[in-house]
């Protein structure tokens, strides 16, 4: 069965790494929730304030100049949207994509459509000072937006934690929330260091991460993908690291019979896997080690990524946590 979540992640396969569009915002982990009463109040005296005009070089290498602090921001990236709220600048967001679903209050923000094909007329009506984009954005749309006079900032992480840190720090810089951004990065680094310290020297657990399954094919995170890196950092040994990319063989999976199988919390993936030929024969499935995770914690390369790494480690090494 070709699952709805798999359809979203198939876009990720074609465009490197994206998100799961179908989720229930109310079920998100509370650790990444942003303050409920963040206002654009005057910065405290000890806060590092951004000085405008500000010239920045984004992830694509392009230079963007902001004459003054942006007050009306559109995000064409779920990860960028999460960053904006996490640094306490949610009140600046006037537009977002259909796929920006976290935190819950983003539902009140006007949608400008899809990530790769946003509605230009809607964007124009919102009169943004800045448009934030990331991994899935296309050059064609950027060129069109820039030709209309809009400032576009690329926050692509390039599938590295360092890239995520840079995206958070740069967002904090351009939106005059440097201290908040720096605090988030430091918290992420502390969580990652904790995980790596605890799993150091521990025998790795063999694991398989389900991206898609069933009649339309079996997909996972192969060698070189960011999810493969995260599984390794969390003390896992990805059984699919014998291939690159995303397409896998159910016969290989059955032969390798990993100790853990991890799937999405959403769309009844667990129930579907438990009843699908090949998967239901796996020892992990039979013995209750098919474990759900909020895949947005690892698919979306934003401020909750360290939390995602911690959750992966807890799944495979619960005795350490």
N, C-alpha and C positions, 0 to 999 in steps of 0.2 A: 504494500500500500504506500502510495506516494504521499507522504505526510505533509501537512501545511507548513510545519516548521522547516522541513527539508526544502520546500520551494524557496523559502527565504534564504536558506543557507546555500542553495545552489547558486544564487547570485554571488554569494561570498566566494564560491569556488572559482567563478569566472573573473571576479574583480579583486582577488587576493584574500580579503577577510572582511566580513560585514557583520550583520546582526541577525537576531531572531526577531522578526516583526511581531509575531503573535505572542503576547505575554499578558499577564495580569499585573498591572503596576502595583496593586494593593498587596501582592505577595512578595514584593522585593525585600531583600534583607535590609534591616533598619540601619546598619552601620554606615551606609552611604547617604542617609537622609540629610538634607540641608536644613539650616536653621529656618524656623517658620516665620521669624520676624526680622528678616534682613532688609534694611532700608538703605538708601543712598545717603546716609547721614554723613556729616563731615568727618573725615578721617581723624583718629586720635593723633596726638602730637608725636607719638613714638612710632607711628606707622610709616612704612616706606611708600611715599607717594610717587606716582608716575608723573614725569614732566612732559608736557606737550608743548609744541609739536613733537611727535614720536615717530622715529623711523625704525622699522623692524624688517628682518629678513625671515620669510616663512619657510615651511618645510619643503617647498618646491624650489627655493632659492630666489624667489621674487621679493623685491623690496616694496613694502607698503608704508605709506606715510599718513599718519593721523594728525590732523591739525589740532584736534581737541578730544577730550574724553568721549568715547562713544556712549550715547544714551539710548539708542534704538538699534538692537542687534538681532539679526536673523541667523539661525543655526541650520545648516544643511547637513548635519551630522549628529546622530544620536550620542556619540561619545562627546562631541563638543557641547551638546546641550547639557549633558551630565556635569561637565566641567564648569559651565557657566553657573549652574545652581550650586555646585559644591563650593565654589569660591565666594558665594554670597552675592552674586550679581544677577539673580533670576529676574529681578524687577526690570532689567534692561532688555530682556528677551521679548521681542514683539512678533517673531515668526519662527516656525520650526517645521520639520518634515512630518509626514504621516507616521514615520517609524520612530520618532522621538517620543517615548512613552514613560520615561523616568526622569525625575520624580513625578509623582501623581499630579502635582499642580500644573505640569506642563500641558495637560489636557485643555487648560483654559486659554492657552496661547494659540493664535491663528496658525493653521497649517498652510504651507505653501506647496504641498504636494509631495511628489516622490523625490528621492535624493538625486537621482541622475537626470530627472526631467521636472524641475520645479516650475511652478506657474509664475512666469515673469510678470504678468499683470498684477498678481497678488503681491509679489515682492515690491513692485513699484508703488502700490497703494500704501504700503507700510513705511515707505521712505526711510530705509535703514541707513545708519551711519557706518555699519560694518556687517559683513556677511562672513560667517565662519564655516569652513568646509574641512573635509578630511578624506580618509582613504578611498572611498568610492566615487568621489567627485571626478567629473570629466573636464578636460581642458576646454572642450567646446563650450560648455556652459559657463566656465569661468571667463572665457574670452567675451562671450555675449554679455555677461553681467558687467565686466569691466568697460566694455564699449558703451554701456549706458551710464557710466560714471560711478559705479558702486565700488567701494573698497572691499576686496576679497582677501581673506587670510586663510592660508592652508595650514591646518594643524595635523596633517598626517603623521602617524607615529612610526611608520615604516617597520612595523612588527618588532619593536624592541621596547623594553621597559624604559630605557633612556629616552626614546622617542616620546613615550607617554609623559614622562617627567617634563620634557621640554614643552610639550603641548600645554600642559597645565600651567607651567611657569609663564609661557608666552601669553596665554589667555589672561592670567593674573596681571601681567604687565600692561597689556593694551587696555584692559578694563579697570585699571587702577585698583586692583585687589592683590597686590604682590604678597603681602604678609599672609593672607589666607591661602594663596596658592602654594607658597613655600611650606606652610604648615601641613598641607595635604601631602605634598611630595615627601616630606620628612616622615610622616606617619606611614606612608606606603613603604618607604625604604625600611623602616623599623619592622613592619610586618613581614616583609620579604626576608630580612635578615633573621628574624625569629624562625621562620619556616626552614630556611636553609640550614640553620644551626641545629635544629631538632632532627632533621632527616639525614644530616651528615653521618656517614659511616653505617647507616641502616641499610639492610638489604632491600633493594628496589622491588616493588610489586609490579608484576606484569599487568598491563592495563590496555583497554581498548575504548576509545572515545567515539560514540555513535553520532555521526553527522546526518546520515540518511540510511535507510534500510528498506528492504522489501522488493517488490516487483520492479521498481524503477532503478534498482541498483543499490549497492552498498558503498557508503562513503564515510570516510574518517579523516583524521588529521595525520598525514604522512610525515616523513622525515623533512626537516627544514621549515615546517609550518610553525607558527607562533604557539599554537596549542601543544604541539609536540615538545617545544621547549619548556612550556609550563608544566607538562606532565613530568618531565625529567627533573625540573627544579623542585617539584613536590614529592620527589622520592618514588617516581614511577618509571617503569621500563615499557615504553610504547611498543606493543607488538607489531604495529604497522609502520615502524621506522625502517622497514626493509624496502619501502617504496617511497617515491616522492609524489607530492600532490595529494589527491583526495579519493580517487576511486580505489576500491579494495575488493578482495575476493572473499566470499563467504566460506569457500572451501579452506582458504588459508587461515581464516579466523577460527574455524572449528578445529583445525589441526593445531594451532597455537594455544587454544583454550586458555585465555588469560585469567588471572586471579580475580580481576575486577573489570566490570563493564560499566561505563558511565554514560548516561543519556540525559536529555533535556527534561526539566521539570514540567514542561508545558506540552499540551496537545496529546496527552495520554500516550506518550512515547513508550513508557515503561510497560504498560499493558500490551501495546502492539508488539514490542520486542519479545515479551514473554510468550506470545502466541505465534511467532514467526519461525518457520522452518530454518534450521541451522542455529539461530540464536537461542531457541528454547532448549537446544541440546547442550549448550555451554554449561560447564560446571558452575561458573559464577552465577548464572541465571537460576540454575537448579538450587543452589545453596544460599540464595539471598544476597549475593554480592553484585547484583545489578542495581546501581545507585543513581538516583536523580540529582541533578544540580541545576541551579538557576544559570543557564548557559550564558545569559547576558553578562555575568560576572567575568567571563573569559572571552566571549565573542566581541564585546565592546571594549576597545582599548582606551579606557578612561579611568576615573578616580577609584572605581571599585575593583580594579584589576588585581590589586594585592589581596583583597578579600577573596577573590576567586582562587588565587593560588593557595591561600590558607584552607579553603574548602576542599580543594583537590587533595591536599596533604592529609586533612582529617579523614577523608574517605578511605585513602589507602593505608594510613598509619594512625588509626584512632587511638591506639595505646599511647601515642606520644603527646596527645592533646587532651 
